Amino acid sequence: MRRLPVYLLLDTSGSMRGEPIEAVKVGLDAMVASLRQDPFALESVHISIITFDKDVKQIMPLTELESMQIPDIQTPESGPTHLGMALELLCQKVDAEVQLSTPERKGDWMPLLFIMTDGKPSDVQLYNQMIPEVKKRHFGSIIACAAGVKADTKPLELLTSQVYSLDTTDSTTFKQFFKWVSASVSVGNRSIGAADEIVLPPPPPEVHNII
Amino acid sequence: MANTVKIKATDGSDVEFVDTVIGAGGMKDVYFSPDKSHVVAFFRDRQDFNAKDRLQNITGVYREKIFNQIGGEYWKDLYCWPTKIVEHNGKLGLVCPTYHKHFFFSTGSINNDFLGIKGKEKEGKWYASAKNQNKFLDPKERGDWFKYFQICINISRAVRRLHAAGLAHSDLSYKNVLLDPTSGKASIIDIDGLVVPGKYPPDVLGTPDFIAPEVIATKHLKMGDAARQLPKITTDRHALAVMIYMYLLYRHPLRGGKVWDTDPAKDEDLSMGAKALFVEHPTDTANRVKVKDLQPSQLPQGDPTKIPYSVCGPYLKKLFDSAFIDGLHNPAARPTADEWEQALLKTVDLMQPCQNPSCWHKWFVFDNTAKPKCPFCGAEYHGQLPVLNLYSSRRAGTFTPDDYRLMVFSEQGLYQWHVNRNISPNEKLTAEQKKRAGYFLFHNNKWLLVNERLNDLEDKTEGKKILIGQFVELTDGKQILLSKEDGGRLIIVQLVANKR
């Protein structure tokens, strides 16, 4: 049975401290709870969480839904947003964790990548170097979400055409965002339209597609 | 308290709903009527003329065709059929009966419902997967194997009726069929996408796992291209066959180990489309399941060498062969829903309760051997097992075999469809025909048939009439006449004895 690997890259820099990060945690919990009620997701979805601030950590390796326990997410007082480093770690983890198909064995589905940030990468040079590396990993789709007024969408647009901008960093917004992530992840058991294939459900109303 | 909205349906009748969304599907938002007997589902997007016309026909003429006939009541349990169209604030909506209570989980998953699914709809995917069955579902929700046969009979019957009316469902899938393995009931939902051949084009290709190979293999072609294949009655037949295979065997008939392309998306298209190959094909072994690649929670059901499809008995094996060998790439060769219904009904009469109280399946299909054994838990059947071979008369005085056997177990019933060749167990049965005609009992080490309402019952071997209330003992080779009417049957008893 093919697994569907889902990587979540979450910004934990100083500006996320307090209410925003609490809202993210609530959103994550709700997402996992709703995916667990989906028999299709339960068979295939595996999730990994990578956080980035001045340090980059994979706080949860690729884990099947039923045994997932979301670890506590810490945010430092202040400091840079090392999204470039996060992409570097992501590439290492994808190489190690995602099983590619071989002529003898079916591998995983193409992984999905969701990035949520409320700022912009501080390590611009590394970030730009990592973009072609990420593209080489053949993600099924990459969805970037810029939350709050200070988020810069420009660097994200270099990585993916699917960049969405969230107006605020409150709980409703993140709840919507994770609801949408879970809807995107469980799209596999939906009816397929006769005209065109729609890979993702329409984004929630709070999200503005800026391209 | 939310407001109750009162509107008029397009047929002029009153419709009420409580202004709180109770659920949201892919295309619709759903509201309850105040008494919760109905739901009103509004399409979020504007519906074009074709869609409106289709809905008008589905709630009108097609509905009447099926429900307003003798036996029409019967279908109310088998479909959740929209009854009215409404328009409110520029949105089009449908009024449908609420799903019956047994289609919602009453206990849900194990460990005090750790998944939080109690109260949710019983989607088919929970049951069609070995992993979900073995690892998550509360045993109280799982039912036994016999119930899955009842479910498959109900689904086949509902699909048969649609097809008889010239309609194709076009998207039969786990999502669109609710089932209840605790009672054996099933109901087809999302009827609003029905395809009338030649009239409305389908809006969906179907749901992965159930889309027919020819539809997948031609989906890259433009709409309107003559070679492009879209959902129709023959693709419903594929979906039905896949569904029956999955509900009885808890694995997919085409998902084997063969890698057609190292790109998973292309591999999926090939293995479900142009290159689709039955995992249990008798001669082409290319797509055999690789057991070492399965997760432990998928076993033993996931391994066809442990539980081959032949455990479903000879009648179903033949249809699976037609569906997945002859008919996989030849839609015309696929079994009809009616054939599935008949074969499932005949198979049910071959079933025996497993004597092992901890057997997961609890039932198995008699394997035609002198030493019957449950293929799931391996327990052998001990004791005397009566097998009744049914014969019927096409010419006065001679009886020919019907290729129909009835396995006997204690307290099993004998019904009119066993008694008379011209009666089938379906929606056309009268209340009188549904009543039990007799029953079997293992009493004082003897197998007995007790007559409840058969006027002509006669022990032909002894030449003795068996009156209502009396019984006849089943002994090896005994001939018993059940009815003298046209189509009436004679049974010849075979006793299989497997001593401890």
Interface residues (C-beta under 8 A of the other chain):
Chain A: M1 R2 A33 R36 Q37 P39 F40 L42 E43 E66 L100 S101 T102 P103 E104 R105 K106 G107 D108 W109 M110 G140 G188 N189 R190 S191 I192 G193 A194 A195
Chain B: G26 L115 G116 I117 K120 E123 K125 W126 S129 K131 N132 K135 F136 D171 S173 Y174 K175 G193 P201 P202 D203 V204 L205 G206 T207 P208 I211 M223 L230 P231 G257 V259 D261 T262 D263 P264 A265 D267 K290 D293 L294 Q295 Q298
